[in-house]
Amino acid sequence: MSEISRTDVEHLAKLAHISMTEAELEKMAGELAVIVDSVRSVSEAVSGEVPATSHPLPLTNVFREDEVGHVFTAEQSLLNAPDAEAGRFKVPAILDEE
């Protein structure tokens, strides 16, 4: 078991302004000890030979090359616009600018 004791839990509870009963202190000490022991065993299993992983499967870059496809002219783009002005889409103002 780890070095987490009931006294440690009581001290931490006092620092966090958490009131705990005797039974809760005992239970929490046991639970924290299990957590600390689990972290310790995982830390021992990791060696310098094992590379860190961020994903269980290797990932490859799936980007494709950019290719220029069909391009509309400005006139074609504005053909079905509800309103246009000076070769641009005209939209209602949403900001009050003075």
C-alpha positions in Angstrom: 0.0 0.0 0.0 1.0 3.6 -0.4 1.9 6.1 2.2 -1.5 7.8 2.2 -2.8 7.7 5.7 -5.9 8.8 7.4 -4.0 11.7 8.9 -3.0 12.8 5.4 -6.6 12.7 4.2 -7.7 14.6 7.3 -5.1 17.3 6.7 -6.1 17.7 3.0 -9.8 17.8 4.0 -9.0 20.6 6.5 -7.1 22.5 3.8 -10.0 22.2 1.4 -12.5 23.1 4.1 -14.3 19.8 3.7 -15.9 18.2 6.7 -15.6 14.4 6.7 -16.7 11.8 9.2 -14.3 9.2 10.7 -15.7 6.6 8.3 -15.3 8.9 5.3 -11.7 9.6 6.2 -10.9 5.9 6.5 -12.6 5.1 3.2 -11.0 8.0 1.4 -7.5 7.0 2.7 -8.0 3.5 1.3 -9.3 4.8 -2.1 -6.5 7.3 -2.5 -3.9 4.6 -1.6 -5.3 2.4 -4.4 -5.1 5.2 -6.8 -1.5 6.1 -5.8 -0.5 2.5 -6.0 -2.0 2.1 -9.5 -0.2 5.2 -10.8 3.0 3.9 -9.3 2.6 0.5 -11.0 2.0 2.1 -14.4 5.0 4.4 -13.9 7.2 1.4 -13.2 5.9 -0.4 -16.3 7.0 2.5 -18.5 10.6 2.4 -19.6 12.8 4.6 -21.8 12.5 2.0 -24.6 8.7 2.4 -25.0 7.8 5.4 -27.1 5.0 7.7 -25.9 1.8 7.2 -27.8 -1.0 9.6 -28.4 -3.1 7.2 -30.4 -3.2 3.4 -30.4 -3.0 3.1 -34.2 -0.5 4.8 -36.4 -1.9 7.8 -38.3 -1.0 8.9 -41.7 -1.5 12.2 -43.5 -4.5 11.9 -45.8 -4.3 15.3 -47.4 -4.6 15.5 -51.1 -3.1 17.9 -53.5 -5.1 21.1 -54.3 -6.5 21.0 -57.8 -8.3 24.0 -59.4 -11.7 22.8 -60.6 -14.5 24.7 -62.3 -14.4 28.4 -61.3 -17.4 30.7 -61.6 -16.9 34.2 -62.9 -18.1 37.1 -60.7 -21.1 37.6 -63.0 -22.1 33.9 -62.7 -21.7 34.0 -59.0 -24.0 37.0 -58.6 -26.6 35.8 -61.2 -29.0 34.3 -58.6 -28.0 36.7 -55.7 -31.1 38.5 -54.2 -29.2 41.8 -54.3 -25.8 42.9 -55.7 -23.9 46.1 -56.0 -20.6 46.9 -57.7 -19.9 43.3 -58.4 -20.4 42.1 -54.8 -23.2 40.5 -52.8 -25.2 43.1 -51.0 -26.5 42.1 -47.6 -28.4 44.0 -44.9 -26.3 45.9 -42.4 -26.2 44.4 -39.0 -23.9 46.9 -37.2 -24.9 50.5 -36.6 -22.0 52.5 -37.9 -22.0 56.2 -37.8 
